[in-house]
Amino acid sequence: MTNFTIFLVLITIVCFLLIIVIMVQNPKGGGLSSSIGGSTQMGGVQKTTDFLDKSTWTLATILIILILLSSLSFPGMLGGSESKIIDNKEAAAPKTVAPAPAKPVETPKK
């Protein structure tokens, strides 16, 4: 697999995890913490909200970093060469050869 394919798979996984973490949260402060309920839970409700908030920011940061790194590994972009379309047009265009300059005609000496 190429580097770009590896980055593409990692970006897809991080996006999926980010969607799950965001869907678990409730914008009104409920979400996972209200469905678990009870103060006897390990970590408590406040810790669950903090974990979801931190994991959202962490996954978002990882996603941005992966996107930036994948743009560096995109095939053909760092080679410094021109577009392949331009290269193909230059190769397909017939090259004309200029005719050799004619020799000057010598006049007979008298």
C-alpha positions in Angstrom: 0.0 0.0 0.0 1.1 3.5 -0.7 1.5 6.2 2.0 -1.6 8.0 0.7 -3.7 4.8 1.0 -2.5 4.3 4.6 -3.4 7.9 5.4 -6.8 7.5 3.8 -7.6 4.5 6.0 -6.4 6.3 9.1 -8.5 9.4 8.3 -11.6 7.2 7.7 -11.1 5.4 11.1 -10.6 8.8 12.9 -13.7 10.2 11.2 -15.8 7.2 12.3 -14.6 7.5 15.9 -15.2 11.2 15.9 -18.8 10.7 14.7 -19.4 8.2 17.5 -18.0 10.4 20.2 -20.0 13.4 19.0 -23.2 11.3 18.7 -22.8 10.1 22.3 -22.7 13.7 23.6 -25.9 15.7 24.2 -25.7 19.4 23.6 -27.9 20.1 26.7 -25.5 18.4 29.0 -27.2 15.0 29.2 -25.9 12.4 26.7 -24.1 9.5 28.0 -23.8 11.0 31.5 -27.6 11.2 31.9 -28.2 7.7 30.7 -25.7 6.1 33.1 -26.8 8.2 36.0 -26.0 7.6 39.7 -23.1 9.0 41.7 -21.7 5.6 42.5 -20.4 5.2 38.9 -16.6 5.0 38.6 -15.4 8.4 37.6 -18.7 10.1 38.0 -20.8 12.0 35.6 -18.5 15.0 35.4 -15.6 12.8 34.5 -17.6 11.2 31.6 -18.3 14.6 30.2 -14.7 15.7 30.5 -13.5 12.5 28.8 -15.9 13.0 25.9 -14.9 16.6 25.5 -11.2 15.8 25.6 -11.6 12.9 23.2 -13.5 15.1 20.7 -10.7 17.7 20.7 -8.0 15.0 20.5 -9.7 13.2 17.6 -10.3 16.5 15.7 -6.6 17.4 16.2 -5.5 14.0 15.0 -7.8 14.3 11.9 -6.3 17.7 11.0 -2.7 16.4 11.3 -3.5 13.3 9.2 -5.1 15.5 6.5 -2.0 17.7 6.4 0.4 14.8 6.3 -1.6 13.0 3.6 -1.4 16.1 1.4 2.4 15.8 1.6 2.3 12.1 0.6 -0.1 12.7 -2.4 1.6 11.1 -5.4 3.0 13.5 -7.9 2.6 16.7 -6.0 6.1 17.1 -4.6 8.0 16.0 -7.6 8.3 19.5 -9.0 7.2 18.4 -12.4 4.4 20.1 -14.3 1.0 18.7 -14.8 0.8 15.3 -16.6 -1.7 16.8 -19.1 0.8 19.4 -20.2 3.5 16.7 -20.5 1.2 14.6 -22.6 0.4 17.5 -25.0 4.1 18.2 -25.5 4.9 14.6 -26.2 1.9 14.3 -28.7 2.7 17.5 -30.6 4.8 16.9 -33.7 8.1 18.5 -33.6 9.0 20.4 -36.7 12.6 20.6 -37.9 13.7 23.8 -39.4 15.2 23.3 -42.9 18.9 23.7 -43.2 20.1 27.0 -44.5 20.7 27.1 -48.2 24.3 27.4 -49.4 24.9 30.7 -51.1 25.2 30.4 -54.9 28.6 31.1 -56.1 29.0 33.2 -59.2 31.5 32.1 -61.7 34.7 34.2 -61.7 35.6 36.0 -64.9 
